[in-house]
Amino acid sequence: MKKVLFVCMGNICRSPSAEAVMNHFIKTEGLTEKISCDSAGTIAYHEGESADERMQEHANKRGYKLTSIARRITVDDLEKFDYIIAMDKSNYQDILNLDTAGNYKHKISMMTDYSSNGYDEVPDPYYGGSEGFELVLDILEDSVKGLITKIKEDAENE
């Protein structure tokens, strides 16, 4: 079982959406016995909260249910997960800073590393309008497809 952790800042918009989109594609492709995922934030400000209501609304329109509860990423997560996926460059750096010994850098990547749409980050929609939430979902849908392809390729090469 390959384990994927999606990480944004507060774990209420982008990373729970990535988790929901990934879970949808895992189910659609019959990979529930091979891939599992979770999400976390680099800060604990929203810990214990559900996903942002606006993000939930936009995700629901596309058939995604955001069920995760916000939590902060831990050092243990670096060991536990096979793929640790940051939503933006700041999150990426925060995750690297958590890996003080440098043992897990090979597991850490950007969500848009798996995208074909030309974005280099998944922008934070929190302070924007509805188009920001839609853009996040567009980027995540594209990137998740690439991520699943990468996980399958890695499994074949093991």
C-alpha positions as CSV (number, residue, x, y, z in Angstrom):
1,M,0.0,0.0,0.0
2,K,1.5,3.4,-1.1
3,K,0.6,6.3,1.2
4,V,0.3,9.8,0.0
5,L,0.1,13.0,2.1
6,F,-1.0,16.3,0.7
7,V,0.1,19.4,2.5
8,C,-0.9,23.1,2.3
9,M,-0.7,25.8,5.0
10,G,-3.9,25.4,7.0
11,N,-5.3,22.1,5.7
12,I,-8.7,23.6,5.0
13,C,-8.7,24.3,1.3
14,R,-6.1,22.9,-1.0
15,S,-4.8,19.7,0.7
16,P,-8.2,18.4,1.7
17,S,-9.3,19.0,-1.8
18,A,-6.3,17.1,-3.2
19,E,-7.1,14.3,-0.8
20,A,-10.8,14.2,-2.0
21,V,-9.8,14.4,-5.7
22,M,-7.2,11.7,-5.2
23,N,-9.7,9.4,-3.4
24,H,-12.1,9.8,-6.2
25,F,-9.6,8.8,-8.8
26,I,-8.3,5.9,-6.6
27,K,-11.8,4.6,-6.4
28,T,-12.5,5.2,-10.2
29,E,-9.3,3.3,-11.2
30,G,-9.8,0.4,-8.8
31,L,-6.8,1.3,-6.7
32,T,-8.3,1.3,-3.2
33,E,-6.1,-1.7,-2.2
34,K,-2.9,0.0,-3.5
35,I,-3.0,3.7,-2.6
36,S,-4.3,5.6,0.4
37,C,-4.0,9.3,1.2
38,D,-4.4,11.9,3.9
39,S,-3.8,15.6,4.2
40,A,-2.2,18.0,6.7
41,G,-1.1,21.6,7.1
42,T,2.1,23.3,7.9
43,I,0.4,25.4,10.7
44,A,-2.0,24.3,13.4
45,Y,-4.2,27.3,13.3
46,H,-7.2,25.4,11.9
47,E,-6.5,22.1,13.6
48,G,-9.7,20.1,14.3
49,E,-11.8,22.1,11.8
50,S,-13.5,20.8,8.7
51,A,-12.6,22.1,5.3
52,D,-13.5,25.7,4.3
53,E,-17.2,25.8,3.4
54,R,-16.5,27.6,0.1
55,M,-14.0,24.9,-0.9
56,Q,-16.5,22.2,0.1
57,E,-19.2,23.9,-2.0
58,H,-17.1,24.0,-5.1
59,A,-15.8,20.5,-4.6
60,N,-19.4,19.1,-4.0
61,K,-20.4,20.6,-7.4
62,R,-17.8,18.3,-9.0
63,G,-18.8,15.3,-6.9
64,Y,-16.0,15.4,-4.3
65,K,-16.6,15.2,-0.6
66,L,-14.1,16.9,1.7
67,T,-14.2,14.8,4.8
68,S,-10.9,15.4,6.4
69,I,-10.3,17.3,9.6
70,A,-7.4,19.8,9.7
71,R,-4.2,18.7,11.4
72,R,-0.6,19.7,11.4
73,I,2.1,17.7,9.6
74,T,4.4,15.9,12.0
75,V,7.9,14.5,11.8
76,D,6.3,11.0,12.0
77,D,4.5,11.7,8.8
78,L,7.8,12.0,7.0
79,E,8.5,8.4,7.9
80,K,5.0,7.1,7.5
81,F,4.1,8.4,4.0
82,D,5.7,7.4,0.7
83,Y,4.8,10.6,-1.2
84,I,4.6,14.0,0.6
85,I,3.0,16.5,-1.8
86,A,3.2,20.3,-1.2
87,M,0.7,22.7,-2.7
88,D,3.1,25.6,-3.0
89,K,6.8,26.6,-2.6
90,S,6.4,27.9,0.9
91,N,4.7,24.6,2.0
92,Y,7.5,22.7,0.3
93,Q,10.2,24.6,2.2
94,D,8.3,24.2,5.5
95,I,8.2,20.4,4.9
96,L,11.9,20.3,4.1
97,N,12.6,22.3,7.3
98,L,10.8,19.6,9.2
99,D,13.2,17.0,7.8
100,T,16.2,18.3,9.8
101,A,18.4,15.3,9.0
102,G,17.5,15.4,5.3
103,N,16.4,11.8,5.3
104,Y,13.1,12.3,3.4
105,K,13.7,14.8,0.7
106,H,13.3,12.1,-2.0
107,K,9.6,11.7,-0.8
108,I,8.8,15.4,-1.0
109,S,7.5,17.1,-4.2
110,M,5.2,19.7,-5.5
111,M,1.7,18.9,-6.6
112,T,2.3,20.7,-9.9
113,D,5.3,18.4,-10.6
114,Y,2.6,16.0,-11.8
115,S,0.6,18.6,-13.8
116,S,0.4,19.2,-17.5
117,N,-1.2,22.6,-17.3
118,G,1.8,24.8,-16.7
119,Y,1.2,26.0,-13.2
120,D,4.2,25.9,-10.8
121,E,2.0,26.0,-7.6
122,V,-1.5,25.4,-6.5
123,P,-2.6,29.0,-5.5
124,D,-4.2,29.6,-2.1
125,P,-7.9,30.4,-2.8
126,Y,-8.7,31.5,0.8
127,Y,-8.8,35.3,0.2
128,G,-10.1,35.2,-3.4
129,G,-13.4,34.6,-5.1
130,S,-15.1,31.5,-6.4
131,E,-12.8,31.5,-9.5
132,G,-9.9,30.7,-7.2
133,F,-11.6,27.7,-5.8
134,E,-12.4,26.4,-9.3
135,L,-8.8,27.0,-10.4
136,V,-7.6,24.9,-7.5
137,L,-9.8,22.1,-8.5
138,D,-8.8,22.3,-12.1
139,I,-5.1,22.1,-11.2
140,L,-5.7,19.3,-8.7
141,E,-7.7,17.2,-11.2
142,D,-4.9,17.5,-13.7
143,S,-2.1,16.9,-11.2
144,V,-3.8,13.9,-9.5
145,K,-3.9,12.1,-12.9
146,G,-0.1,12.6,-13.3
147,L,0.5,11.6,-9.7
148,I,-1.4,8.3,-10.1
149,T,0.6,7.6,-13.2
150,K,3.9,8.3,-11.3
151,I,2.8,6.0,-8.4
152,K,2.0,3.2,-10.9
153,E,5.3,3.6,-12.7
154,D,7.2,3.6,-9.4
155,A,5.4,0.4,-8.3
156,E,6.3,-1.3,-11.6
157,N,10.0,-0.4,-11.1
158,E,10.2,-1.8,-7.5
